């Protein structure tokens, strides 16, 4: 898991050939005015979703992992807390891996939490179990899916 401010995004371009394009999309987007929905940025390898969702208590959040995509998540309208736990320590899947949706859920509690504010981002790799949407109220966020190469 990587957490930082969007102003520092260029520090991470070398980690993946599509990160620069992903953050370029974010920098050109009027995040506050963006409507919910998905945008293809580069074929099946890079896409963005603008989501509005109800935040929930940490006790209701489920850890999830992905095999095919890296997540870049950016809160837009409010703070959002994320739970985290290493995939290597997850042993209690709620169900099997859903290949079509590239997701698996786990019943364990996160081992750590981080709260992001608008202007910050988090990158979750396939090794990162993460529980998003923790908090109170409703939030708008952007999720960028970057194909694992």
C-alpha positions in Angstrom: 0.0 0.0 0.0 1.2 3.5 -0.9 -0.4 6.6 0.5 0.6 10.1 -0.6 -0.6 13.5 -1.8 -1.6 13.9 -5.5 1.1 16.6 -5.7 3.7 13.8 -5.4 2.2 11.4 -7.9 5.2 11.7 -10.3 7.3 10.0 -7.7 5.4 6.8 -8.5 5.4 6.8 -12.4 8.4 4.4 -12.5 6.5 1.7 -10.6 4.2 0.9 -13.5 4.2 1.9 -17.2 0.6 3.1 -17.0 0.8 5.1 -13.7 1.8 8.3 -15.5 -1.2 8.0 -17.8 -3.5 7.2 -14.8 -2.3 10.3 -12.8 -2.5 12.5 -16.0 -6.2 11.5 -16.3 -6.7 12.4 -12.7 -4.9 15.8 -13.0 -7.1 16.7 -16.1 -10.4 15.7 -14.5 -12.5 18.2 -12.6 -13.1 15.7 -9.8 -15.7 17.7 -8.0 -17.8 18.0 -11.1 -17.2 14.5 -12.5 -20.4 12.5 -12.8 -20.6 8.9 -11.6 -19.7 6.3 -14.2 -16.8 4.6 -15.9 -14.2 5.8 -18.4 -11.9 3.7 -20.5 -8.5 5.4 -20.5 -6.5 2.7 -22.4 -8.3 -0.4 -23.6 -8.7 -3.0 -21.0 -5.5 -2.0 -19.2 -6.6 1.3 -17.6 -10.0 2.5 -16.6 -11.5 5.0 -14.2 -14.7 5.0 -12.2 -16.3 7.9 -10.4 -18.4 6.5 -7.5 -20.7 7.9 -4.9 -21.1 5.6 -1.9 -22.3 5.4 1.6 -19.5 5.0 4.1 -19.9 2.4 6.8 -18.5 1.4 10.2 -15.2 -0.4 10.2 -17.0 -3.5 11.7 -19.0 -3.8 8.4 -16.2 -3.3 6.0 -14.8 -6.4 4.2 -11.3 -6.9 3.1 -11.0 -7.4 -0.6 -8.1 -8.3 -3.0 -7.7 -8.3 -6.7 -5.4 -10.4 -8.9 -5.6 -8.6 -12.3 -5.7 -5.0 -11.3 -3.9 -2.5 -9.1 -6.3 0.1 -7.5 -5.6 3.8 -7.2 -8.3 5.3 -5.0 -8.8 9.0 -4.4 -11.5 10.5 -2.1 -13.1 13.6 -3.7 -15.7 15.1 -1.3 -14.8 13.8 2.1 -12.3 11.8 4.1 -12.4 8.0 3.7 -10.8 5.4 5.9 -9.3 2.3 4.5 -8.5 -0.9 6.3 -5.4 -2.9 5.2 -4.0 -6.4 5.8 -1.4 -8.2 3.8 -2.7 -10.9 1.5 -0.1 -13.3 2.8 -1.8 -13.3 6.2 -5.4 -13.6 5.0 -6.8 -17.1 5.6 -10.6 -16.8 5.8 -12.1 -16.1 2.4 -15.8 -15.3 2.5 -16.1 -16.9 -1.0 -13.8 -17.9 -3.8 -12.1 -15.5 -6.2 -14.6 -14.1 -8.7 -12.6 -13.9 -11.9 -15.2 -11.9 -13.8 -15.1 -9.1 -11.3 -11.5 -9.7 -10.2 -12.3 -9.7 -6.5 -12.1 -11.9 -3.4 -13.5 -11.0 0.0 -12.2 -12.1 3.4 -13.7 -12.2 6.9 -10.6 -11.1 8.9 -10.4 -7.6 10.3 -7.8 -5.2 8.9 -4.5 -5.0 10.8 -4.2 -1.2 10.2 -6.3 1.7 9.1 -5.4 4.9 7.2 -7.7 7.9 6.6 -7.3 9.9 3.4 -8.6 13.4 2.7 -9.4 14.9 -0.7 -6.1 15.5 -2.6 -4.6 12.3 -1.3 -4.4 8.9 -2.9 -3.8 5.3 -2.1 -2.4 2.5 -4.3 -3.3 -1.1 -3.5 -1.4 -3.8 -5.2 -2.7 -7.4 -5.5 -0.8 -8.2 -2.3 -2.8 -5.6 -0.4 -6.0 -6.7 1.3 -8.0 -3.5 1.6 -11.4 -2.5 3.1 -12.6 0.7 1.6 -15.5 3.0 2.3 -15.1 3.3 6.1 -16.5 6.4 7.8 -19.7 8.3 8.2 -21.9 9.9 5.6 -21.6 9.7 1.8 -18.5 10.2 -0.3 -17.5 10.7 -3.9 -14.3 9.0 -5.0 -12.4 8.0 -8.0 -11.1 4.5 -8.5 -8.5 3.8 -11.2 -8.0 0.2 -12.2 -4.5 -0.5 -13.6 -3.8 -3.9 -15.2 -1.1 -5.9 -13.6 1.7 -6.5 -16.2 
